[in-house]
Structures are given as structure tokens and as C-alpha cells.
Amino acid sequence: MSDPAVEIKTINGLKTGVCITGEGPVVLALHGWGGGIHSFWPVAERLAEHGFRVHLLDLPGFGKSDLPPETWGVAEYMQFVLAYLDAVKLRSVALLGHSFGGRIGLMLAADHPDRVSKMVLAASAGLRTPPTLKRRTRNFVTGSLRKTLDVLGLVRWRKQFQKLYNQRYASEDYLTAGPLRESFVQIISQDLTSYAQRVHTPTVLIWGDQDSDTPLWQGKKLEQLIPDAGLIVFQGVGHFAYLERLGDYIRIVTHFLNAES
């Protein structure tokens, strides 16, 4: 496998890593949180061989792209993708998304249906997991303790408690988000159920049955919410099912994109 040839384009004032490969119908691939162009490069190489022109982006804050200038939610990332499509004069594309890229795809297809002809979403994020009773109890107790420490002005104890809490309960994505932490918190707090219900773009959902980041119930729920969606489940693989079963993924994508709507 070759390395992607990444060039830097300025999109809405942000230096952005971009890679374009292949010739033919246009596909835009949006990576997951913590990923980048490299996340979809194995897919892009194979799709280029099948006669597609694939656009890959380092979303702001990842890869070779600048950080967002402020805290961004899903809507700001979606607007950035729109700005990219306008900059390269692409009216409508087929969209591939993984995890966080799926969030952007759901919002884009709901709010701008003319810009997305078809979608393939792998382990798409966007639905919130209802908190368990244990978690609700923990949140109540720890929230009360934080408020008490704040009222008493025990700043050092408050910071130490928060550090220990994060080490015990926070996700790896949260702990490694760095300057994107506030954006991460805002993004994962938004439930996109209402957007999924407004997606009329033909959509294929691909899931691994061992996915612990976006559990399979979320794929089944999205299949119910999106009017024109079908779910394909890969057995024995997790959150990166599209790479773990790359050959199967490519066969599904090429067949779906080549089929007449």
C-alpha cells in the first residue's frame, strides 16, 4: 500500500490536509474522531481501482489540519465540509463516514439533501446511550461533591477529585482530546435522532457485532430512523469493521454506488 499524497488547502481560513485519488464518480470520505486521511486511505486506494474519484480530508484538529478557532459542534464541522465541497466545486457527492464522520454525514444529508446522493456509514455515532441507574446515581453523587468543594473554595481538592474521576471513568477519546476537549464534549452530548429521521438519502449502515464504542443497537436504531436505510452486520469485528473486513466493505460500497437509485 502506498502513502497518501496530502496537500494543504485553505478552507474557511483553516489550513486543511486534503488527498484526492482516482478518476470517476466522486466520493467524499469522512474519518472518525482521532483519525485522519490515513483512516480511509486503504478504502480510497481500492475505490480508485474500481473507477471512483475519492476526496479525503483531515478534519479540523486532526492530521495536518489546523485546529478549529473555537469550540465546534457537529454543525460547525458540517459547515466546514460544505465549505470544502463549494471550494472544489462539488455539487453532490456519495459520502462515506466512520463514527464521528457519520455524525457529520447524518446532519449534512438531513439539512442539505441535494449535496449527498448516497451514504455508507460505518459504526456511525450520533445516538446517545441512555444512562444506567448506576451511572445516574454516580453522576448525582459526584456532582454534589463538586458543588460542595466549589462552595468551600477547596480548589486544589476539586482539581484532584476531577483528575481521579477522569482517570477512572472518562473515555480514551476524552482523555486524549487535548485542545479539542470542549468540542468533544459538545459533540457527544448532541443526539442526532431528529436528523436521522430527516435523512432521505439512500443509506447503507455497516456495523461490527463486537463494537463497544457504537454498539450494534445504535445501528439497528438508525436503520429504523432513516427512511431508506439498510443495515449490514459483520460478525466477529468491532468499531473498525470497515477496515477489518475491507474486501467485503469495498464490494458492498462499489455495488451500492454503481446501482441505479
C-alpha positions as CSV (number, residue, x, y, z in Angstrom):
1,M,0.0,0.0,0.0
2,S,1.3,3.4,-1.0
3,D,1.2,6.5,1.2
4,P,-1.4,9.2,0.5
5,A,-0.2,12.3,-1.2
6,V,-1.5,15.0,1.1
7,E,-1.7,18.6,0.0
8,I,-2.7,21.6,2.1
9,K,-5.7,23.7,1.0
10,T,-7.1,26.7,2.9
11,I,-10.8,26.2,3.6
12,N,-12.6,28.9,5.5
13,G,-9.3,30.3,6.7
14,L,-8.1,26.9,8.0
15,K,-5.1,25.0,6.5
16,T,-6.6,21.6,5.7
17,G,-5.0,18.3,4.8
18,V,-6.5,17.0,1.6
19,C,-5.9,14.0,-0.6
20,I,-7.7,13.2,-3.9
21,T,-7.2,10.0,-5.8
22,G,-8.7,8.2,-8.7
23,E,-11.0,9.2,-11.6
24,G,-14.7,8.8,-11.9
25,P,-17.8,9.4,-9.8
26,V,-16.9,11.4,-6.7
27,V,-16.8,10.0,-3.2
28,L,-16.1,12.0,-0.1
29,A,-14.8,10.1,3.0
30,L,-15.1,11.5,6.5
31,H,-13.0,9.9,9.2
32,G,-13.8,9.2,12.8
33,W,-12.7,11.1,15.9
34,G,-8.9,10.9,16.3
35,G,-8.4,9.7,12.8
36,G,-7.4,11.4,9.5
37,I,-6.8,10.9,5.9
38,H,-4.9,7.7,6.7
39,S,-8.1,6.2,8.3
40,F,-9.8,5.9,4.8
41,W,-6.7,5.6,2.7
42,P,-7.0,1.8,2.2
43,V,-10.6,2.3,1.1
44,A,-9.6,5.2,-1.2
45,E,-6.9,3.1,-3.0
46,R,-9.3,0.3,-3.6
47,L,-12.2,2.5,-4.8
48,A,-9.8,4.3,-7.2
49,E,-9.1,0.9,-8.8
50,H,-12.8,0.5,-9.2
51,G,-13.3,3.8,-11.1
52,F,-14.1,6.3,-8.3
53,R,-12.5,9.7,-7.5
54,V,-12.2,9.8,-3.7
55,H,-11.7,13.0,-1.7
56,L,-10.2,12.6,1.8
57,L,-9.9,15.3,4.4
58,D,-8.1,15.8,7.7
59,L,-11.0,17.4,9.6
60,P,-10.0,20.5,11.6
61,G,-8.0,19.5,14.6
62,F,-6.7,16.2,13.1
63,G,-3.9,15.2,10.9
64,K,-2.3,18.1,9.1
65,S,-5.3,20.4,9.5
66,D,-5.5,23.5,11.8
67,L,-7.4,23.4,15.0
68,P,-10.9,25.0,14.9
69,P,-10.7,28.6,16.0
70,E,-13.2,28.0,18.8
71,T,-15.3,25.2,20.3
72,W,-17.1,23.4,17.5
73,G,-20.1,21.1,17.5
74,V,-21.3,18.8,14.7
75,A,-22.9,21.8,12.9
76,E,-19.6,23.7,12.6
77,Y,-17.9,20.6,11.2
78,M,-20.8,20.1,8.8
79,Q,-20.5,23.7,7.6
80,F,-16.8,23.1,7.1
81,V,-17.4,20.1,4.9
82,L,-19.9,22.2,2.9
83,A,-17.3,24.9,2.5
84,Y,-14.9,22.3,1.2
85,L,-17.4,21.0,-1.4
86,D,-18.0,24.6,-2.5
87,A,-14.3,25.3,-2.7
88,V,-13.7,22.3,-5.0
89,K,-16.9,22.9,-6.9
90,L,-18.7,19.6,-6.0
91,R,-22.4,20.0,-6.0
92,S,-23.3,16.4,-4.9
93,V,-21.2,13.5,-3.7
94,A,-21.5,10.0,-2.4
95,L,-20.5,10.1,1.2
96,L,-18.6,7.5,3.3
97,G,-18.4,8.1,7.0
98,H,-17.0,6.3,10.0
99,S,-18.1,7.1,13.6
100,F,-17.7,10.9,14.1
101,G,-17.7,11.2,10.3
102,G,-21.1,9.5,10.4
103,R,-22.4,12.3,12.7
104,I,-21.4,14.9,10.1
105,G,-23.0,12.8,7.3
106,L,-26.3,12.5,9.1
107,M,-26.5,16.2,9.7
108,L,-25.4,17.1,6.1
109,A,-27.8,14.7,4.5
110,A,-30.7,16.0,6.7
111,D,-30.1,19.7,6.2
112,H,-28.6,19.6,2.7
113,P,-30.1,16.6,0.9
114,D,-29.1,17.9,-2.5
115,R,-25.4,17.6,-1.6
116,V,-25.4,13.9,-0.7
117,S,-26.5,11.4,-3.3
118,K,-25.9,8.2,-1.3
119,M,-24.3,7.3,2.0
120,V,-22.4,4.4,3.5
121,L,-22.0,4.9,7.3
122,A,-19.8,2.5,9.2
123,A,-20.3,2.4,13.0
124,S,-21.9,5.9,12.8
125,A,-22.0,7.8,16.0
126,G,-24.9,10.1,16.7
127,L,-27.3,8.4,19.2
128,R,-26.9,8.8,22.9
129,T,-26.8,5.8,25.2
130,P,-29.4,6.2,28.0
131,P,-27.5,6.3,31.3
132,T,-28.0,3.3,33.6
133,L,-29.3,3.8,37.1
134,K,-25.8,3.2,38.4
135,R,-24.4,5.9,36.2
136,R,-27.2,8.4,37.1
137,T,-26.5,7.7,40.8
138,R,-22.8,8.2,40.3
139,N,-23.3,11.5,38.4
140,F,-25.6,12.8,41.2
141,V,-23.2,12.0,43.9
142,T,-20.1,13.3,42.2
143,G,-21.9,16.4,41.0
144,S,-22.9,17.1,44.6
145,L,-19.4,16.6,45.8
146,R,-18.0,19.0,43.1
147,K,-20.5,21.7,44.1
148,T,-19.6,21.3,47.8
149,L,-15.9,21.6,47.1
150,D,-16.6,24.7,44.9
151,V,-18.7,26.3,47.7
152,L,-16.0,25.7,50.2
153,G,-13.3,27.1,47.9
154,L,-11.2,23.9,48.0
155,V,-9.8,24.4,44.6
156,R,-6.9,22.0,44.9
157,W,-9.1,19.2,46.2
158,R,-11.6,20.0,43.5
159,K,-9.0,19.6,40.8
160,Q,-7.6,16.4,42.4
161,F,-11.0,14.9,42.6
162,Q,-11.7,15.7,38.9
163,K,-8.4,14.2,37.9
164,L,-9.1,11.0,39.7
165,Y,-12.7,10.8,38.4
166,N,-11.5,11.3,34.8
167,Q,-8.8,8.6,35.2
168,R,-11.5,6.2,36.5
169,Y,-14.5,7.0,34.3
170,A,-13.6,9.2,31.3
171,S,-13.2,7.7,27.8
172,E,-9.9,7.4,26.0
173,D,-11.1,10.0,23.4
174,Y,-11.9,12.5,26.2
175,L,-8.6,12.0,27.9
176,T,-6.6,12.4,24.7
177,A,-8.7,15.2,23.2
178,G,-6.3,18.0,24.3
179,P,-7.4,21.3,22.9
180,L,-10.4,19.7,21.3
181,R,-11.8,18.5,24.6
182,E,-14.6,21.1,24.8
183,S,-15.6,20.3,21.2
184,F,-15.6,16.6,22.0
185,V,-17.9,17.1,25.0
186,Q,-20.3,19.3,22.9
187,I,-20.3,16.8,20.0
188,I,-21.0,13.7,22.1
189,S,-23.7,15.4,24.1
190,Q,-25.9,16.0,21.0
191,D,-28.4,13.3,20.0
192,L,-29.0,13.3,16.2
193,T,-32.2,11.2,16.3
194,S,-34.2,14.1,14.8
195,Y,-31.6,14.5,12.0
196,A,-31.6,10.7,11.2
197,Q,-35.4,10.9,10.8
198,R,-35.0,13.6,8.1
199,V,-32.4,11.7,6.1
200,H,-34.0,10.6,2.8
201,T,-30.6,9.8,1.1
202,P,-30.3,6.1,0.3
203,T,-28.1,4.8,3.1
204,V,-26.2,1.6,3.9
205,L,-25.2,1.1,7.5
206,I,-22.2,-1.2,8.3
207,W,-21.6,-2.5,11.8
208,G,-19.4,-5.0,13.6
209,D,-21.3,-7.0,16.1
210,Q,-18.5,-6.7,18.7
211,D,-18.4,-2.9,18.5
212,S,-18.2,-1.5,22.1
213,D,-17.8,2.2,21.0
214,T,-21.0,2.5,19.0
215,P,-22.9,-0.7,20.0
216,L,-24.9,-2.6,17.5
217,W,-28.2,-1.4,18.9
218,Q,-27.3,2.0,17.6
219,G,-27.0,0.6,14.1
220,K,-30.4,-1.1,14.4
221,K,-31.9,2.1,15.7
222,L,-30.5,4.1,12.8
223,E,-31.9,1.6,10.4
224,Q,-35.4,2.3,11.9
225,L,-34.9,6.0,12.0
226,I,-33.6,6.6,8.4
227,P,-36.4,6.0,6.0
228,D,-34.3,4.5,3.2
229,A,-31.6,2.6,5.1
230,G,-30.4,-1.0,5.3
231,L,-28.0,-2.5,8.0
232,I,-25.3,-5.0,7.2
233,V,-23.6,-6.6,10.2
234,F,-20.1,-8.1,10.1
235,Q,-19.6,-10.9,12.6
236,G,-16.7,-11.0,15.0
237,V,-15.3,-7.5,14.4
238,G,-15.5,-4.2,16.3
239,H,-15.6,-0.5,15.8
240,F,-13.3,-0.5,12.7
241,A,-15.3,-3.2,10.9
242,Y,-14.8,-1.4,7.6
243,L,-11.1,-1.9,7.8
244,E,-11.1,-5.3,9.4
245,R,-13.4,-6.6,6.6
246,L,-12.0,-4.3,3.9
247,G,-12.7,-6.6,1.0
248,D,-16.3,-7.1,2.0
249,Y,-16.7,-3.4,2.6
250,I,-15.4,-2.5,-0.8
251,R,-17.7,-5.0,-2.5
252,I,-20.7,-3.5,-0.7
253,V,-19.7,0.1,-1.4
254,T,-19.0,-0.4,-5.1
255,H,-22.2,-2.4,-5.7
256,F,-24.3,0.2,-3.8
257,L,-22.7,3.2,-5.5
258,N,-22.9,1.7,-9.0
259,A,-26.5,0.6,-8.6
260,E,-29.2,2.9,-10.1
261,S,-31.2,4.7,-7.5
